[in-house]
Amino acid sequence: MLGVVLWSDPVDRKAVFWCEDQGDLAFYAAGPATDPCDGFLDAGDMVTFSTDIVGKLRKARDVTLVQEQVCADLPEKLRDTSQAPAKTPAGGKRILSFVSPSVPQVVHCQFRKRNA
């Protein structure tokens, strides 16, 4: 499966992937680095991986970096498109509001070409 890194912690060597199937996020925990100069994944990197369901979590394994910084601004774009919390009715009245959901916003990501 292909995915984009949404969050990573290079110290603990953990990451969260947004998956191409638009299903649950995949959580990744790498083993300790064998080389101290070995880099780790950054937000925006494109990866390929396999998944397993462990309990209620989708866990990634066999992770391979496809391309660095393919969509570096994806975490911010997703954060910016989140919905604002619902407003409390004015005047203290107990009115239940049935508002139809708004049309979901589309997140566009510009993919950069790999340097040859």
PENOR-V719958 format. One record per backbone hydrogen bond with DSSP energy under -0.5 kcal/mol. CO is the residue of the C=O (numbers start at 1). NH is the residue of the N-H. E is the energy in kcal/mol with one decimal. If there is no record, write none. Layout:
co:CO nh:NH e:E
co:CO nh:NH e:E
This chain:
co:1 nh:49 e:-2.3
co:2 nh:20 e:-2.4
co:3 nh:47 e:-2.6
co:4 nh:18 e:-2.8
co:5 nh:44 e:-2.8
co:7 nh:16 e:-2.4
co:9 nh:13 e:-1.5
co:9 nh:14 e:-1.5
co:13 nh:30 e:-2.9
co:14 nh:9 e:-2.9
co:15 nh:28 e:-3.0
co:16 nh:6 e:-2.9
co:16 nh:7 e:-1.2
co:17 nh:19 e:-0.6
co:17 nh:26 e:-2.2
co:18 nh:4 e:-2.0
co:19 nh:22 e:-1.9
co:25 nh:58 e:-0.5
co:26 nh:17 e:-3.0
co:27 nh:60 e:-2.7
co:28 nh:15 e:-2.4
co:35 nh:38 e:-2.3
co:42 nh:45 e:-2.1
co:44 nh:70 e:-1.1
co:44 nh:71 e:-2.2
co:45 nh:5 e:-2.6
co:46 nh:66 e:-2.8
co:46 nh:67 e:-1.5
co:47 nh:3 e:-2.3
co:48 nh:64 e:-2.6
co:50 nh:61 e:-2.4
co:52 nh:54 e:-0.6
co:52 nh:59 e:-3.4
co:53 nh:55 e:-0.5
co:54 nh:57 e:-2.2
co:57 nh:54 e:-2.8
co:57 nh:59 e:-0.7
co:58 nh:27 e:-2.8
co:59 nh:52 e:-2.3
co:61 nh:50 e:-2.7
co:64 nh:48 e:-2.4
co:67 nh:46 e:-2.9
co:67 nh:70 e:-0.6
co:69 nh:72 e:-0.6
co:70 nh:112 e:-0.5
co:71 nh:74 e:-1.8
co:73 nh:77 e:-2.3
co:74 nh:78 e:-2.6
co:75 nh:79 e:-2.1
co:76 nh:80 e:-2.6
co:77 nh:81 e:-1.2
co:79 nh:82 e:-1.0
co:89 nh:92 e:-0.7
co:90 nh:93 e:-0.8
co:93 nh:95 e:-1.4
co:94 nh:96 e:-0.5
co:95 nh:97 e:-0.6
co:96 nh:98 e:-0.6
co:97 nh:99 e:-0.9
co:98 nh:100 e:-0.5
co:106 nh:108 e:-0.6
co:109 nh:111 e:-0.6
